[in-house]
Structure formats: C-alpha cells, structure tokens
C-alpha cells in the first residue's frame, strides 16, 4: 500500500491555504481605456486575483490570464490584500458560482503531482488519492468542479507558461 501522508512533502515550499475575498473593483483593461467595473475574487494568502469578470451593463466576460495578472499587480501595489475589508471586499469560503478559477504555478504543480499519484495508485488507493486531491482543492478554496471548469472553458489568450504549457 502506498502512503500519501503529506502531498507537498517533495515541494520546496508548502502551499498556503487560500484566504478568499470577493467584491467589486474598477480597473482599466489597458493603459488607454477607462476603468471598467469588475467583480473579483482575491486570494490574500498568495496574494493574487483568482477570478475576475467585467460586469459593465450589457457586457459580462472573464478577464484573460494577462488581464488577471495586471489586476493582481494593481491590487497588490495598493496593498489591498493587507486590509481587503477596508477596500470593500468581503470574505468567502469558496469561489462564487460565476467565477472561472485560475491556478498559480505552485497549485498547478501540486495538482500534477496528485494526478501522478492517481495514475500510479492501486484500486485500493484511488479513493485515498481522490480525498487528498479534494482536501487540497478545498484548502485553496476550490472544488473538483472548479478545477474542471478551469480546464474545460476556453480562454481567448494563448500565452505560454513555463514548461511549454498553455496559460489561462
């Protein structure tokens, strides 16, 4: 029997549990445009924007990977992650239904590691590995449904990430 006591044991740095907050933020999508109203989910533990959508009248669309990074940088530059409630953001235990999740590099590596465990697990161990995966996802404020939504929903930005994988 394979033991999976500490999923992140071969990770250089443990992955922090998510501390999600949500709310609204006005943000320009490019340097030459006016700010648009967005709903955002910010993980203050990392800190980074996990999901965001433009919600202007007649227009609801997910932000691309580059736009998420730009919004994250803007929020971090203003120290929003240090006192999110002062900026009008409120805690949330999990991603809202509207949110198309994104994952950090470390989270993706951990999910890939778990997938490797799942591939090599015996029939007796599959349920244990799935529980580990679910515990990990719950720890970062997501569910397996969120993971599948992130993978299955197309993204219109096609930038390459480290290792040749596509980014969202």
C-alpha positions in Angstrom: 0.0 0.0 0.0 1.3 3.5 -0.9 1.1 6.2 1.8 0.3 9.7 0.9 0.7 11.4 4.3 2.0 14.8 3.1 1.2 15.6 -0.5 3.5 18.6 -0.5 6.4 16.7 1.1 8.6 16.9 -2.1 7.6 20.6 -2.6 10.3 23.2 -1.8 7.7 25.4 -0.1 4.3 24.4 1.3 1.3 25.9 -0.5 -0.6 28.3 1.7 -4.3 27.6 2.3 -6.4 30.1 0.4 -8.0 33.1 2.1 -10.5 34.3 -0.4 -12.3 37.6 -0.5 -14.7 38.9 -3.1 -16.1 42.2 -4.2 -16.1 44.8 -7.0 -13.2 46.9 -8.4 -12.8 49.4 -11.2 -9.8 48.6 -13.4 -8.7 49.7 -16.8 -8.1 46.7 -19.1 -5.4 48.5 -20.9 -3.4 51.8 -20.4 -5.6 53.7 -22.9 -9.0 52.7 -21.6 -11.3 53.9 -18.9 -11.7 51.7 -15.8 -14.5 49.1 -16.1 -16.4 47.6 -13.2 -15.2 44.1 -12.4 -16.2 41.5 -9.8 -13.1 39.9 -8.3 -12.0 37.1 -6.1 -8.7 37.7 -4.4 -6.6 35.1 -2.5 -4.9 37.3 0.1 -2.7 34.4 1.2 -0.8 34.3 -2.1 -1.8 37.3 -2.9 -3.3 37.1 -6.4 -6.6 37.5 -8.2 -8.1 34.0 -8.6 -11.0 35.1 -10.8 -12.5 38.3 -12.3 -15.2 39.4 -14.7 -16.1 42.6 -16.3 -19.7 43.3 -15.4 -20.5 46.5 -17.3 -24.1 46.9 -18.4 -24.6 44.6 -21.4 -21.2 43.0 -21.0 -20.1 40.1 -18.8 -16.8 38.5 -19.6 -14.0 36.7 -17.8 -10.7 38.5 -17.7 -7.9 36.8 -19.7 -4.7 35.5 -18.0 -2.8 38.6 -18.8 -5.6 40.8 -17.5 -5.8 38.8 -14.3 -2.0 39.3 -13.8 -2.4 43.0 -14.4 -5.3 43.3 -12.0 -3.3 41.3 -9.4 -0.4 43.7 -9.7 -2.6 46.7 -9.4 -4.3 45.4 -6.2 -1.0 44.3 -4.7 0.6 47.7 -5.5 -2.2 49.3 -3.5 -1.9 46.8 -0.6 -5.5 45.7 -1.0 -4.5 42.2 0.2 -3.4 43.5 3.5 -6.7 45.0 4.5 -9.3 43.8 2.0 -12.3 44.7 4.1 -11.2 48.3 4.1 -11.4 48.3 0.3 -14.9 46.8 0.4 -14.0 43.2 -0.2 -15.7 40.5 1.9 -14.5 37.0 2.9 -15.9 34.0 1.0 -15.3 30.3 1.9 -15.3 29.1 -1.7 -15.4 30.5 -5.2 -18.7 32.1 -6.2 -20.7 30.3 -9.0 -19.8 33.0 -11.6 -16.0 32.7 -11.1 -13.8 30.9 -13.6 -10.9 29.9 -11.5 -7.2 30.2 -12.2 -4.4 28.5 -10.5 -0.9 29.6 -9.5 2.2 27.7 -10.8 2.6 26.0 -7.4 -1.0 24.9 -7.4 -0.7 23.5 -10.9 2.4 21.6 -9.9 0.7 20.2 -6.9 -2.3 19.1 -9.0 0.0 17.5 -11.5 1.8 15.6 -8.6 -1.6 14.4 -7.4 -2.5 13.3 -10.9 0.7 11.3 -10.9 -0.3 9.6 -7.6 -3.7 8.9 -9.1 -2.2 7.2 -12.2 0.1 5.0 -10.1 -2.4 4.2 -7.4 -3.8 0.7 -7.0 -7.5 0.2 -7.0 -7.4 0.2 -3.2 -5.6 3.6 -3.1 -7.6 5.5 -5.7 -10.2 6.8 -3.1 -7.4 7.9 -0.8 -5.7 9.9 -3.6 -9.0 11.5 -4.6 -9.6 12.5 -1.0 -6.2 14.1 -0.9 -6.9 16.0 -4.1 -10.3 17.1 -2.7 -8.6 18.2 0.5 -6.0 20.2 -1.4 -8.6 21.9 -3.6 -10.8 22.7 -0.5 -7.6 24.2 1.1 -7.2 26.6 -1.8 -11.0 27.4 -1.8 -11.9 25.3 -4.8 -13.7 22.1 -5.6 -13.1 19.4 -8.3 -15.9 21.2 -10.2 -13.9 24.4 -10.2 -10.9 22.5 -11.5 -12.8 21.0 -14.4 -14.4 24.4 -15.2 -10.9 26.0 -15.4 -9.7 23.2 -17.7 -12.7 22.9 -19.9 -13.6 26.6 -20.5 -11.7 28.1 -23.4 -9.5 31.1 -22.8 -9.0 33.7 -25.6 -5.4 34.5 -24.5 -2.9 31.8 -25.6 0.3 32.7 -23.8 2.8 30.1 -23.0 3.7 29.3 -19.4 7.0 27.8 -18.1 7.4 24.3 -19.3 5.6 24.9 -22.6 2.2 24.5 -21.1 -0.5 27.0 -22.1 -1.6 29.6 -19.6 -5.0 30.9 -18.8 
